[in-house]
Amino acid sequence: MEWTPGKGREAHAESSKVPEDAPVIVTVCRLFPPKDQASWSVPCPHCDRSTPTCRLVVVGQEMIVGYQKQLKELAHELGVTTI
């Protein structure tokens, strides 16, 4: 989904299935191992138990082919839902 500041906020919120009152942690950066987005995913199952509405949103362009897939696989292994 392409994002344009100030446009489509309601549609994105609806399509992302994030509750309106949910705490959201966002990281926006290039997706590649030195940025270590994988370490952000590890605490997610614990957050899910203590704050079930909490969401982690990772936004960025994949810089190394296959890294985004690795992040999605890690999320799946941890039982974290991906969109």
Secondary structure as a PSIPRED ss2 file (coil, helix, strand):
# PSIPRED VFORMAT (PSIPRED V4.0)

   1 M C   1.000  0.000  0.000
   2 E C   1.000  0.000  0.000
   3 W C   1.000  0.000  0.000
   4 T E   0.000  0.000  1.000
   5 P C   1.000  0.000  0.000
   6 G C   1.000  0.000  0.000
   7 K E   0.000  0.000  1.000
   8 G C   1.000  0.000  0.000
   9 R H   0.000  1.000  0.000
  10 E H   0.000  1.000  0.000
  11 A H   0.000  1.000  0.000
  12 H H   0.000  1.000  0.000
  13 A H   0.000  1.000  0.000
  14 E H   0.000  1.000  0.000
  15 S H   0.000  1.000  0.000
  16 S H   0.000  1.000  0.000
  17 K C   1.000  0.000  0.000
  18 V C   1.000  0.000  0.000
  19 P C   1.000  0.000  0.000
  20 E C   1.000  0.000  0.000
  21 D C   1.000  0.000  0.000
  22 A C   1.000  0.000  0.000
  23 P C   1.000  0.000  0.000
  24 V E   0.000  0.000  1.000
  25 I E   0.000  0.000  1.000
  26 V E   0.000  0.000  1.000
  27 T E   0.000  0.000  1.000
  28 V E   0.000  0.000  1.000
  29 C C   1.000  0.000  0.000
  30 R C   1.000  0.000  0.000
  31 L E   0.000  0.000  1.000
  32 F C   1.000  0.000  0.000
  33 P H   0.000  1.000  0.000
  34 P H   0.000  1.000  0.000
  35 K H   0.000  1.000  0.000
  36 D C   1.000  0.000  0.000
  37 Q C   1.000  0.000  0.000
  38 A H   0.000  1.000  0.000
  39 S H   0.000  1.000  0.000
  40 W H   0.000  1.000  0.000
  41 S H   0.000  1.000  0.000
  42 V C   1.000  0.000  0.000
  43 P C   1.000  0.000  0.000
  44 C H   0.000  1.000  0.000
  45 P H   0.000  1.000  0.000
  46 H H   0.000  1.000  0.000
  47 C H   0.000  1.000  0.000
  48 D H   0.000  1.000  0.000
  49 R H   0.000  1.000  0.000
  50 S H   0.000  1.000  0.000
  51 T C   1.000  0.000  0.000
  52 P C   1.000  0.000  0.000
  53 T C   1.000  0.000  0.000
  54 C C   1.000  0.000  0.000
  55 R E   0.000  0.000  1.000
  56 L E   0.000  0.000  1.000
  57 V E   0.000  0.000  1.000
  58 V E   0.000  0.000  1.000
  59 V E   0.000  0.000  1.000
  60 G C   1.000  0.000  0.000
  61 Q C   1.000  0.000  0.000
  62 E E   0.000  0.000  1.000
  63 M C   1.000  0.000  0.000
  64 I C   1.000  0.000  0.000
  65 V C   1.000  0.000  0.000
  66 G C   1.000  0.000  0.000
  67 Y H   0.000  1.000  0.000
  68 Q H   0.000  1.000  0.000
  69 K H   0.000  1.000  0.000
  70 Q H   0.000  1.000  0.000
  71 L H   0.000  1.000  0.000
  72 K H   0.000  1.000  0.000
  73 E H   0.000  1.000  0.000
  74 L H   0.000  1.000  0.000
  75 A H   0.000  1.000  0.000
  76 H H   0.000  1.000  0.000
  77 E H   0.000  1.000  0.000
  78 L H   0.000  1.000  0.000
  79 G C   1.000  0.000  0.000
  80 V C   1.000  0.000  0.000
  81 T C   1.000  0.000  0.000
  82 T C   1.000  0.000  0.000
  83 I C   1.000  0.000  0.000
